[in-house]
Amino acid sequence: MRAGRSGSRQRRTGRKWLSAGVVAGSIVGAVPLVLAACSPSSGTAPRPPTGSVPALLTGTVYSCVGPPVTPGQYDKLPVFITVSRGGRTVAHQSGHGTMTYRFTVAPGSYVLAGQLDTPVHTVSVGPRQRANTDLIPDCA
């Protein structure tokens, strides 16, 4: 630490001095990028508008199984969910077998759709509310 530098903590790197705030800010700024890169799902969700209080859409999506399959085969079956609002897709996620989903959205009404044989669900969520909806196909 170097004395006489307006009271802030500083660290010497090479021949330059960096304030602790710059170092901490760059580390904190990198954390969301690392977390986003580690996300297990392949999907997107809209960010609620600035100033709005978000809501959650959660649930489980199941694959449609026609003829009997082994558990290993079931885990490879594709599955997806599409979330729409006002006729526009605002979020989606895909996976295999049985998949859980979680989307942070702005309060409002949404249409949840899955595979062809899965009934469409319309859900409404308010600020800080969570709507849990499982998408179960009608195939047999």
Secondary structure, 3 states (H helix, E strand, C coil): CCCCCCCCCEEEECCEEEEHHHHHHHHHHHHHHHHHHCCCCEEECCCCCCCCCCEEEEEEECCCCCCCCCHHHHCCCEEEEEEEECCEEEEEEEEECCEEEEEEECCEEEEEECCCCCCCEEEEECCCCEEECCECCCCC
